[in-house]
Amino acid sequence: MLRFDPSLPLHAQNGGLFVSTCATWTHPERILNSYELVFVKEGVLYLSEEENDFEVRAGEALLLWPGRHHRGTRPSSRDLKFYWAHFTHDALAVMSQEGQLQARQHAAVARPDHVTALFRRLLDDQELFGARSATLSLLMMLILCELARSSQSARTEEGAASVLAGKADVVIQTKFQDAISSSSIAAELRCNPDYLGRVFRAEYGKTLTDAINERRTRHAAALLAETRSGIDEIARQCGFADTVYFRRIFKRNQGMTPGAFRSLHTRTHINHG
């Protein structure tokens, strides 16, 4: 369990996006003098740290400790893609600070699109301003806070309404690429559509339709930043049947057109293996 105090200095060193180009790539064997955070976007990363073996899948994060031996345990899948960042913390050993947050070493990320967006911003700032940019450490802290919130959100929610709203959110997060709607989600959960809409809005502060569009838009933003697919193809992959509607929703949620977003977010440090 990593424990850290968000009020204490954290220093991001560097980061990148790794994209595997062969079916035989295995993570190198090494010992670092800094922490490393790995967040897998696609595929599976097989790693061990000392005597502990990990299979880090899409949407999961892994923290590696400085001074510990880690290595790949088997070749990763050809479609492997993961973000990585190295950082140090001046007071990770302090365990009794009030307001301390906790992030598990290996855990599923509750809001993977938020973590992806933060990594993209970190890499963009690194490309523009260099590794000494003060914003890198702030962004790294935000990423760690997302991991801590993921640990908190893993606890069981109280109340039938909250549980139902959470189930609807799971459907949105996992099936947004399909032709889903508020009525189809209600049918899947076997509940009244109006009731589901009310409890979902009370829990998340938005309508089911807005949540679906926001989830699709965040995925579109990732595809725009990380792939060369055309706008029409990206709209289709994200569940939008109408490209014109996709452009309108994307601009509403992101504040710019898909083309402008791609131009702004393609400055990324990418290494291949």
N, C-alpha and C positions, 0 to 999 in steps of 0.2 A: 504494500500500500504506500503510495507516494503522498506525503503530507506537505503542504506548502501554504504559506501565508501570503495572500495577494498584496499586502501592503509592503512586503519586503522586496529588495532589488532582485530582479531576474534579468539575465543577460542572454538574449538570443545570439547565436553565432552565425549560423547559415542554414539554408534549407533548400529543398528542391523537389522535383517531381520525377520519380523513377518510372520508366516504362520499359518492360521486358520485351525484347525482340527475338528471343529464342526460347526453345522449350527445355533447355538444359541449364539455365541460369540458376545458380545457388548463391545465397547471401554469403559474402566473404567472412572469414574468421578474423576477429580482431578484439582489441580492448581499447575503449575510448576514454579520454579524460573529461568527458562531458556527458550529460544526459542526452539521449536521443529519443524523440517521439516519432513513431511511425503510424500513419493512418492509411489503411488500405482502401483504395477506391474500387478496384476490380481484382478478381482472382484470389489466390491464397498464398500467403507468405509463411514459409516454414522456418522457424528460428528456435534456437535454444540459448538461454542465458544461464551460465554455470550448469546446474543439474536440472533446470526447468525447461521443458519443451513447450512451444507455443505454435498453434495454427491460427494465424491472424487472417480473418476473412473480411470480405467487403463490408464496410461500415463499422469495422472494429479498429481500435487503437492499441498500441503496445508501447510501454515506456521501458527503455533500457538504461541501466544504471552505469555511471562512470566507474572504471576500475574493475568491471566484471567482464569475464570472457563470454563473448557471444558469437554464434556462427549459424549458418544455414544447415538444416538437418537433411534436406532433400531438395531436388530441383523444384522450383516454383512453376506454376502454370504459365503458358505463353502469354496469356492475357493479363498478367500481373501488372498492376499500376498502383503506386503508393506515394503519398507525400511523406517527407521526412524533414526533421529540423533538429539541430543540436542546440542545447542551451545549458547554462549553469545557473545555480541559485545560491545566494550567499548564506542562506539560513535554512536549508532543507533539513538539517539535523535538529532544529529547534522544534520540539514536539508539544509544547504547552501554551502556545500563543493563542489568545482569544480571537475568534473569527477565522481560525484556520480551516482551510478546505482540504478535502481528501479526494484523490483520484486513484482508482484501481490500476494496477500495472497493465492488466489486459481486460478490456471491457468493450461491450458494444456501445456505440455513440448514440445518444438519444436523438440528437439533431445533426445528422451527418452533413446535410447541406450547409448548415451554419459553419461547421468546422471546415468544409471545403472552401467556402467563401473566405474565411479567415486565412487559410493557407494561401489562396490565390492572392489575397491582398499582401500577405507577408512576402511572397515571392516577387510580386510586382514592385513593392517598395525596395526590396533588395536589389532588383535589377536597375531601378531608377536612381537610388540614393546610396547603394553599397551596403556592405555588411555592418558598417558603423552607424547606420540609421537608428535613431532612438526609437522609432515607431516599431521596429522589429520586436523589441522586448515587450512592448505593450501588446502587440498582436499575439505574441507567444503566451503571455499571461491570459489573454482572452480565450485562447485555445484550451489552456489548462483549466480555466473556469468552466468551459463547456464540458470537459471530461468529468469535472467534479459534479456538475449538475446531472450528468448522465448517471452517476452513481446514486445521486439522490432520487432521480426519477424512477429508478429501478424498484423502489419501495412500493408496496401495494397501496393504491389510492383508496380512500374511504368514501363510501356512499355509492349507491347504485347508479346515480346520474353521472358521476365522475367516471365510473367504470365504463358505462355505455358510451360516453363521449370519447374516452380513451380508445375503445374498440373501433369507433368510427374513424378516429385519427390513424389507427394502424392500417385500416383499409385504404385510406387516402395515401399514406406513406408507401404502401407496398403495391397498390394497384392503380396508381395515378396514370400509368401509361395506357390503361384500358379505357373503354367507354363507360366510365362510372359517372354517377350523378347522385344528388342527395336522395332521390327516391330509390335508386338501386342499392345504395348503402343501407338505407332503412330496411329494404326488403331482405338484404343479406343478414342483417342483425335481428330481423323479425320484430320490428318495432314500428310505431307510428311515425311517419315522416315529420309531422309538425312537432311532435314531442322531441324527436332526435335533434331537429334543428334548434329547438330552444335550449336543450341541455348542452349541446355542442357550443352554441354561442355564449352561454353562461360560463362554460369552462375555458374556452379559448379566445373569446372576444371577437369572433368572426363567424360568418356563415359557412356552411359546408361548401357551397360553391366557391366562395373566396378561398377557402383552404385548399380545395382541389386546384384552383388556378395558381395559387402561390406555390404549391408543391411542384406543379408542372413547370412553372416559370423558373424555379430554382434549378431544376434539372436541365432545363434549356440553357440557363446561364453557364452551367458546368460544361455542357456540350459545345457551346459557342467558344468557351475559353480553351478547351482541351482537344477539340477535334476540328477537322476541316469540312465537316458535313455542311451541305447547303441549308438555307433557312427552311425551305419546304420540308426537307427530310427531318430536320430537328423538330419542327412542329409536329410531324407525324409520330416521331419516336416518343414525344412527350404527351401524347394523347389528344392533341388538338387536330380536329378534322378540317378546320378552316384556317388557312395560313393568315388571312387578313385578320381574323379574330385573334389568332395567336400574337400577331404584331401589336395589336391594340392592348391586349392584356399584359404583354411583356413590358411595353412602354409604361403602362399604368403602375406596374409593380416595381420596375427597375429604374424608372425615370429617364429612360433612353430607349432608342430602337435597338433591335437585335444586332444590326450592323455596327452601330456605334459602340455597343457593349463589347462586341468581339474586338474592335479596334483598340479599345481601352485595356482589355484584359489578356492580351496575347503575349505580353512581355513576361515570360516565365522561364525559369531555369529548369531545363529538362535534361536528365542524363539517361542514357540507354545502356542496357546490359544484354 
